[in-house]
Amino acid sequence: MIDTKKLLKIFIEKNIKFFCGVPDSCVNKFCDELNESKFVHNTVTANEGAGVSLGVGHYLSKKKLSCIYLQNSGLGNATDPLTNLSNKEVYGIPIILLIGWRGAPSLKDEAQHKIQGRILKTTLNSYKIKHLEIKNDRDFSKIKKLIEFSKKNSRIVAFLVKPKVFYRNKEIRKRKENKNMIRRQDLIISLLRMIPKKTKIISSVGFNSRELYQIRKKYNFKNGKDFLMVGAMGHTSMVAFGISQNTNDQTICLDGDGSFVMHLGALTLLSNNRRKNFKYILIDNGSHESIGHQPTKLKNINYKKISEGLGFNKFYFTDSIKKLDTNVKNFIKSKGPSFLHVKIKIGTLDKLVRPKKFLDIKNNFMRN
């Protein structure tokens, strides 16, 4: 295992003090270390490509390396700036990648991680990105050498981190929250109680889909059908929007704040095609919760103005359990496209299950 404090010390010694990217369950303890350090700058970006591009801007203005953290499933988002901008064959901008390696061939992992996990090294090799899997403190000398290689040769390099490699001696304190705040399960139960029979629900990756799946089974809710996005973070809205164009049934996108901003530009399609049956629910807990509670840092965003600019006709907001049912009811009855912003507390169901039978989920959703 690797002590995150010792690893950060190496980066600082090598004059790498700018960090950014999209948090991941494999590197979340290192992100905790960054958040508490007074000696580095850390920015959570909307997506992985934005992280790489921010790092490029940092190098162009400061002549200093940056470290971009991401999960291997987000490597696709970063491909364009990695290959067409910072690669040695173009501008040759040195960058350090810290990649959480889900679905590695030696590990048992969820189905959505298997392909990316299997091809990670092959992909990096094809991009001419030198890489090193780091496992324990004995790899520190190799880490230093690879950083020096990046500096001297103006190359992108990557450190690969499997689950449970990082550890911290200090744990993060949980933030205090209002007891009257809404839980995710409160919203989902309210929604499933009120939706019309033929409603389509498309839910985003992480706890949103897992809780929807578990709650529907536990309480035997019959109205509506669910399509669970177990991967493809940030693309939930377009799957839902694509469905809404081919049906008159109410189509509800159940999304998270991190997923919402990841590919926010996609929702500009609404401005030219305002589907009355398209409904969007933003579940906002201010964090990438399922990957270690890393903050999304979006508290200053005005979602009402954004929704209006994107072309939504109606906007609803609630952060109170007492007003939840009323807002959900008005949202469902509204003539869309409609936007419901729900502030919730961090936390999820006990013994939360994962959906497994993906073909059954797809076939059931497509069945008339």
C-alpha positions in Angstrom: 0.0 0.0 0.0 1.0 3.6 -0.5 0.8 6.4 2.1 -0.9 9.3 0.3 1.0 11.9 2.4 4.3 10.4 1.3 3.3 10.4 -2.3 2.2 14.0 -2.2 5.5 14.9 -0.6 7.2 13.4 -3.7 5.1 15.5 -6.1 5.8 18.7 -4.1 9.6 17.9 -4.1 9.4 17.6 -7.8 7.7 21.0 -8.0 4.3 19.6 -9.0 1.8 21.6 -7.0 -1.2 21.9 -9.4 -3.7 19.1 -9.4 -7.0 18.7 -11.1 -9.4 16.1 -12.6 -12.4 14.0 -11.8 -12.3 12.0 -8.5 -12.3 8.2 -8.6 -12.8 5.5 -5.9 -9.2 4.3 -6.4 -7.6 7.7 -5.9 -10.1 9.4 -3.6 -7.8 9.1 -0.5 -5.2 11.0 -2.4 -7.8 13.6 -3.3 -8.5 13.9 0.4 -4.8 14.6 1.0 -4.9 17.3 -1.7 -8.0 18.9 -0.2 -6.3 19.3 3.2 -2.9 20.4 2.0 -1.9 24.1 2.2 0.9 23.6 -0.3 -0.9 22.6 -3.5 -3.8 23.8 -5.6 -6.6 21.3 -6.4 -9.5 21.8 -8.8 -12.3 19.3 -9.5 -13.1 19.6 -13.2 -16.4 18.9 -15.1 -14.7 16.1 -17.1 -11.4 14.5 -17.7 -10.7 16.3 -20.9 -11.2 19.6 -19.1 -8.7 18.4 -16.5 -6.0 17.7 -19.1 -6.7 21.0 -20.8 -6.5 22.9 -17.5 -3.1 21.2 -17.0 -2.0 22.3 -20.4 -2.9 25.9 -19.6 -1.0 25.7 -16.3 2.1 24.5 -18.1 1.9 27.2 -20.9 1.6 30.0 -18.3 3.9 28.6 -15.5 6.3 26.2 -17.2 5.4 23.7 -14.5 3.9 20.2 -14.6 0.5 19.4 -13.4 -1.0 16.1 -12.2 -4.4 15.1 -13.5 -6.4 12.4 -11.7 -9.1 10.3 -13.3 -10.6 6.8 -13.5 -9.7 4.7 -16.5 -13.3 4.8 -17.7 -12.8 8.6 -18.2 -9.8 8.2 -20.4 -12.0 8.5 -23.4 -13.0 12.0 -22.3 -9.4 12.9 -22.1 -8.3 11.3 -25.4 -8.6 14.4 -27.6 -6.3 16.8 -25.6 -4.0 13.9 -24.8 -3.4 12.9 -28.4 -4.1 16.0 -30.4 -2.8 18.7 -28.2 -0.3 17.7 -25.5 1.2 14.6 -27.2 4.9 14.7 -28.1 4.1 14.7 -31.8 2.1 17.9 -31.4 3.1 20.4 -28.7 4.9 18.1 -26.4 3.5 19.3 -23.1 4.6 17.2 -20.1 1.7 16.0 -17.9 1.4 13.5 -15.1 -1.7 11.3 -15.1 -2.8 9.5 -12.0 -5.3 6.9 -13.2 -7.6 4.8 -11.0 -7.5 1.3 -12.6 -10.9 -0.3 -12.3 -11.5 -3.6 -14.0 -7.8 -4.7 -14.1 -7.5 -8.2 -15.5 -6.3 -9.5 -12.1 -9.3 -8.1 -10.2 -13.0 -9.1 -9.8 -15.0 -5.9 -10.7 -18.3 -4.8 -12.1 -19.2 -5.5 -15.7 -19.0 -1.9 -16.9 -15.3 -1.7 -15.9 -14.1 -4.9 -17.6 -13.4 -3.6 -21.1 -11.7 -0.4 -20.0 -9.7 -2.3 -17.4 -8.6 -4.9 -19.9 -7.4 -2.4 -22.5 -5.9 0.3 -20.4 -2.2 -0.5 -20.9 -2.8 -1.2 -24.6 -4.5 2.2 -25.0 -1.7 4.1 -23.2 0.9 2.3 -25.3 -1.0 3.3 -28.5 -0.9 6.9 -27.3 2.8 6.6 -26.6 2.2 7.3 -22.9 4.8 5.7 -20.7 3.1 4.2 -17.6 3.8 2.6 -14.3 1.6 0.6 -11.9 2.3 1.8 -8.4 1.6 -0.7 -5.6 3.6 0.3 -2.5 6.2 2.6 -1.0 9.0 0.7 -2.7 7.8 2.2 -6.0 8.8 5.7 -4.9 12.2 5.7 -6.7 10.4 4.6 -9.9 7.8 7.4 -9.5 10.6 10.0 -9.2 12.4 8.6 -12.3 9.2 8.7 -14.4 8.5 12.3 -13.4 12.0 13.3 -14.4 11.5 11.5 -17.7 8.3 13.5 -18.3 10.1 16.8 -17.6 13.3 16.1 -19.6 11.5 14.7 -22.6 8.3 16.8 -22.6 6.2 13.6 -22.4 2.9 12.6 -20.9 3.3 9.8 -18.3 0.8 7.8 -16.2 0.7 6.2 -12.8 -1.8 3.4 -12.5 -3.5 2.7 -9.2 -5.7 -0.3 -8.4 -8.4 -0.2 -5.7 -7.3 -0.1 -2.0 -3.7 0.8 -2.8 -3.8 4.3 -1.2 -4.3 4.8 2.5 -4.3 7.7 4.9 -3.6 7.8 8.6 -6.1 10.6 9.0 -9.8 10.3 8.0 -11.9 13.2 6.8 -14.6 14.5 9.1 -18.1 14.0 7.8 -19.9 17.3 7.3 -22.8 18.3 9.5 -26.2 18.4 7.7 -29.7 19.6 8.4 -31.9 16.9 9.8 -34.7 18.2 7.7 -32.8 17.7 4.5 -34.0 15.2 1.9 -32.5 11.8 1.5 -32.1 10.3 -2.0 -34.5 7.5 -1.1 -37.2 10.1 -0.1 -37.1 11.6 -3.5 -37.2 8.3 -5.4 -40.1 7.0 -3.3 -42.0 10.2 -3.8 -41.4 10.0 -7.6 -42.3 6.3 -7.9 -45.6 6.9 -6.0 -46.7 9.7 -8.4 -45.5 8.9 -11.9 -48.0 7.8 -14.6 -48.1 4.2 -15.5 -46.1 4.5 -18.8 -43.4 6.8 -17.5 -39.8 6.1 -18.5 -37.0 6.8 -16.0 -33.4 7.0 -17.0 -31.1 7.2 -14.0 -27.4 8.1 -13.8 -24.4 6.0 -12.7 -23.8 5.4 -9.0 -26.2 5.6 -6.1 -29.0 7.1 -8.2 -29.4 3.9 -10.3 -28.7 1.6 -7.4 -31.2 3.1 -5.0 -33.8 3.3 -7.7 -33.3 -0.4 -8.5 -33.4 -1.4 -4.8 -36.4 0.7 -3.9 -38.5 -0.4 -6.8 -37.9 -4.0 -5.9 -38.4 -3.5 -2.1 -41.7 -1.7 -2.4 -42.9 -3.4 -5.6 -43.6 -0.2 -7.5 -45.3 -1.0 -10.8 -45.7 2.3 -12.5 -43.0 3.2 -15.0 -40.0 1.5 -16.4 -36.3 2.2 -15.5 -33.2 2.2 -17.6 -30.2 2.2 -15.3 -27.0 3.9 -16.5 -24.3 1.8 -14.7 -21.6 3.6 -16.7 -21.3 6.5 -19.2 -21.3 9.2 -16.6 -22.5 12.5 -18.0 -24.5 11.0 -20.8 -27.7 10.2 -19.0 -29.5 13.3 -20.2 -29.0 12.5 -23.9 -30.1 8.9 -23.5 -33.3 10.3 -21.9 -33.7 13.0 -24.5 -33.2 10.5 -27.3 -36.0 8.3 -25.8 -38.3 11.3 -25.3 -38.2 12.1 -29.1 -39.7 8.8 -30.0 -42.5 8.5 -27.4 -45.3 10.7 -26.0 -44.8 9.1 -22.6 -43.3 11.1 -19.8 -39.5 10.6 -19.9 -37.6 11.5 -16.7 -33.8 11.9 -16.4 -32.7 11.2 -12.9 -29.2 12.8 -12.7 -26.5 13.8 -10.2 -24.7 17.1 -10.0 -21.4 15.7 -11.1 -23.0 14.0 -14.0 -24.9 17.1 -15.0 -21.9 19.3 -15.5 -19.7 16.6 -17.1 -21.3 17.1 -20.6 -23.6 20.1 -19.9 -23.4 21.4 -23.4 -25.4 18.4 -24.7 -28.6 19.8 -23.2 -28.4 22.8 -25.5 -30.4 20.6 -27.9 -33.4 21.5 -25.9 -33.3 25.1 -27.3 -34.3 23.8 -30.7 -36.5 20.8 -29.7 -38.5 21.5 -26.5 -40.1 18.1 -25.9 -43.1 18.5 -23.6 -42.6 15.0 -22.2 -38.9 15.6 -21.2 -38.3 16.0 -17.5 -35.0 16.5 -15.8 -34.3 15.9 -12.0 -31.0 17.1 -10.7 -30.1 15.3 -7.4 -27.6 17.6 -5.8 -25.6 16.5 -2.8 -22.5 18.6 -3.6 -20.3 15.6 -4.0 -19.2 12.6 -6.1 -20.6 10.5 -3.3 -20.2 7.0 -4.6 -16.5 7.4 -5.2 -15.5 8.8 -1.8 -17.5 12.0 -1.1 -15.2 14.2 -3.1 -16.8 17.7 -3.5 -18.2 18.8 -6.8 -17.7 22.5 -5.7 -20.8 23.7 -7.6 -22.5 25.6 -4.7 -22.3 29.0 -6.6 -24.0 27.7 -9.7 -27.4 29.2 -10.4 -29.3 26.2 -11.8 -32.5 28.2 -12.4 -30.7 30.5 -14.8 -28.9 27.6 -16.5 -32.2 25.7 -17.0 -33.8 28.8 -18.5 -30.8 29.3 -20.9 -30.9 25.6 -21.9 -34.6 25.9 -22.9 -36.5 24.4 -20.0 -40.0 25.9 -19.6 -40.4 25.2 -15.9 -38.0 25.2 -12.9 -38.7 23.7 -9.5 -36.5 23.6 -6.4 -36.7 22.0 -3.0 -34.4 21.3 -0.1 -37.1 20.5 2.4 -38.7 17.2 3.1 -41.9 19.0 3.9 -42.2 20.5 0.4 -40.8 17.5 -1.5 -44.1 15.8 -2.4 -45.7 19.1 -3.6 -42.7 19.9 -5.8 -42.6 16.4 -7.3 -46.3 16.5 -7.9 -46.2 19.9 -9.7 -43.1 18.8 -11.6 -44.8 15.6 -12.9 -48.0 17.5 -13.9 -46.1 20.3 -15.6 -45.8 20.7 -19.4 -42.2 20.2 -20.1 -39.4 20.4 -20.7 -39.2 20.8 -16.9 -36.3 20.9 -14.4 -36.5 19.9 -10.8 -33.5 20.7 -8.6 -33.4 18.7 -5.3 -30.8 19.3 -2.6 -30.2 16.2 -0.7 -28.0 15.1 2.2 -25.1 12.7 1.7 -25.8 9.1 2.5 -27.3 6.0 0.9 -29.3 2.8 1.7 -27.8 0.1 3.9 -26.6 -3.0 2.1 -27.1 -1.2 -1.2 -27.2 -3.8 -4.1 -25.9 -3.5 -7.6 -28.0 -4.4 -10.7 -26.4 -7.3 -12.5 -28.8 -8.6 -15.2 -28.2 -5.8 -17.8 -29.9 -7.6 -20.7 -33.0 -8.2 -18.6 -33.1 -4.5 -17.7 -32.7 -3.5 -21.3 -35.3 -5.9 -22.6 -37.8 -5.0 -19.9 -37.4 -1.4 -20.6 -38.0 -1.8 -24.4 -40.9 -4.1 -23.9 -44.3 -2.5 -24.8 
